[in-house]
Amino acid sequence: MKMLHEIAVTVNGDRFVEEVEARYLLVDFLRQRLRLTGTHVGCAHGACGACTVLVDGQPMRSCLMFAVQANGSEITTVENLSDGERLSPLQEEFRRHHALQCGYCTPGMLISATALLAENPRPTEEQIRTYMAGNLCRCTGYTPIVRAIEAASRRKH
Amino acid sequence: MKPPPFLYHAPESLEEVVALLAEHGGDARCMAGGQSLIPLMNLRMARPEVIIDLNRCRELMRIDRGQDSLVYGAMVRAREAEQSDETVTGCPLIPKALLHAGPIAVRNRSTVGGMLAHADRTAELPGVAVALDAMLVIASAEGEREVAATEFFLGDMTTAIEPNEMLKATRFPLASTGAYTEFFEAGVRQEGVAIAGLAAQVLIGESGAVEGIRLAATGVESAPVRLKSVEELLLGSKLDELLIAEAAKLGGSAVGPVDDPFVPARYRRRVTETFVKRALQGAVNQRNANV
């Protein structure tokens, strides 16, 4: 018996009305149903942060939410950070500072860093490291990521 | 799609929640923030047949100021609890503990009630509840009952909540003005899973004697351990180096950790000892800075 629930969500400004099974994770809904594959699934149990998206402006792990729970919410994914032509200042600084190698963690990193800069436009290094602690990266050793966020925070002003 | 199928309810009132619990009993699990339950479901370690999602129950999302306490509805988000002015002034131990309770993306979703009802042995908030003698308000279709924190945590992920019940709210007593509060935690990373911790609230009076002291160790046994023997030793005494050393030693011997594949028991004992020492030194330092 497969029971479906109707949900209405706004993702990157577009409204979607879809039917989902209760056990459908938000991240799977974004990637498989909406084909927004920018958001990555790392561990699927909340350890790595690769799937971080903004739910009503707040960073949350989309592997630790069911799509049905996002009913009525506004979701922002990494696809929405640039206009499709030019990178956002944060993305540009990630590139300039080599803040990624394999890039698997990058969507989550960018979303968390975007939320950080919205909340605190001039964070200290310590504040950056604390805020970003939920996003794991196995390539960079984090320093280039911190530098990129610092650089983006300086550009905004 | 990771978890096995389940029946999903998202009631909008407490009345509906307890009615659903009465109907489904032990087959149902309440879902608060889901930051522990969903990983367990994704890993298929938990397979609830019915999920009662509390995320639409607005009445459970309030922080109310009682006469001498703050009452947190079960669905107050961790990040809201840690940032609200009422918490910071009335119950400063709570935000200090919650800084260790997972990264920000988790704390945006996790809840006060969920962290208490989940009762992980290394979780911070249960330690705070035991240290402060919080009262937990448990609801069912039959009505409400209150359980003291010391009687609420029964062991690993085991609490006094019966299958047809849910945690509705928690009452944390307000801290005395000027009390020293700190949460200490040992772990690989601040936001990661802890090895052991200590919730501490210490009030040193004008005379320099300890007028109030509350200590609870987390991660050392299957439920938080209130360090009553240390509290009794220090109450009414002036803290000096010798007494602090004695109290720390007593704290270490008051907990009964066991070896696990990662951490030997004696390490957890030493951590408790060290944290008691740091808490008492911190209280003295804070008082000296204010005199």
Interface residues (C-beta under 8 A of the other chain):
Chain A: K2 M3 H5 E21 A22 R23 Y24 L25 D28 A44 H45 G46 G49 T52 V55 Q58 P59 M60 R61 C63 L64 M65 F66 V68 Q69 S112 A115 T130 Y131 A133 G134 N135
Chain B: M1 K2 P3 P4 P5 F6 L7 Y8 A10 G34 Q35 I38 P39 M41 N42 L43 I51 D53 N55 R79 G102 P103 I104 A105 V106 N108 R109 R189 Q190 E191
